[in-house]
Amino acid sequence: MIAKRYQSIAAIIVCCACIASGVYAQPESKTPRAILTEMLAKYEHAETYQDTGEFRVFPRSRSVLNDRGHTNTRLAVSFRTFFMKPKMFRFDWLNSSTKTSRNSAIWFDGEQGSIWTADRFLGKDRFALERRPEFDSLIDETTNPSRGTVLTIPGLLMRSLRPYTFGDDIKNLSEPRIIKEQMVDGEMCYVISGKALNDPWLFWVGKKTSLLRKMRSVLSIGSFDQPVRKGQSNRLVAEETHHNIRIDQQIPKQIFRYQPRVRAGDVDLTR
């Protein structure tokens, strides 16, 4: 009996020694920089990508870290993204400030692009369809009405999208740190804080998939031509969330040859 007791004590001492020496120690957790690097690689090597998403603003919140202030939200933009290498792309969006229930869209089939959007000169809920030979011009025309959401994922998928992309913002993020873990769309995510051009950011990156599920930052209202009411700050907390993300799954090429339904009152400038 005494011998067994000494054997148990000896086993405990050996275990403690092994743990102290690192034999049974848990592997060191990932650094925020390593997590972000894996995320960037995931998108850069993606052959195809598709998602749905939304962009919300939080009028009563003044800090990206304050979750309690994010209960009162306003949907600003909803969108869908489709991409196939090397440069087939489609982006649909609906801006809540426009007086229409129809989605605007841009698409590029690898050779030629088109834009279908509410025309401010034609009046309420009247759309115009136009050709755009250059991919860059499609992105330029969509940046403001989409509240910049057209730049986020494409900036991760296409390094040539801009001289300086959203991917570069993440690469140059300063003071990155993991502040917590949180569930988004059924996946536990690292929540990483940091600063890009001195603005605070939060990123929700999937622990298993390395996908960017959500991000939050401070929006300068004037940058998207929004009126600033008397006594209202010109900076609001904004959050962009990506749902139904699918990478490297087949996308019919017809998606990138979209043919919108042209109603009476709309203008088709491609004919």
Order of alpha helices (4+ residues) and beta strands (2+ residues): alpha-alpha-beta-beta-beta-beta-beta-beta-alpha-alpha-alpha-beta-beta-beta-beta-beta-beta
